[in-house]
């Protein structure tokens, strides 16, 4: 299964996700790191993504090929991440046919009402060991 992990700025959230994916699934799935900037991509590649690419065109061209897209909620918000995430990127991610597993962390002025705040490691653990396992079991 092809999984795209998208992050920007320093790439810390994406790197955390990829590290845990690799710990649990090793090479069972293809993990593609898509950064809105080169630093984010480099951090995700250090976390052992199988492939990586940077920028608007890379994201727009790659997300339609993913079975699953993982990232913070900001990947769905045009002009988020201090302007790194372009409207074209947000549209491509939102309309991609793959399942989006969105982490409700953001520095934007967006609040997801009704969710209990959880630390990043707990959210990543839920995605990696529960949701992806359920998805992989049905593929």
Buried (B, 14 or more C-beta within 10 A) or exposed (E): BBBBBBBBBBBBBBBBBBBBBBEBBEEEBBBBBBBBBEBBBBBBBBBBBBEBBBBBEBBBEBBBEBBBBBBBBBBBBBBBBEEBBBEEBBEBBBEBEBBBBBBBBBEBEEEEEEEEEBEBEEBBBBBBBEBBEEBBEEE
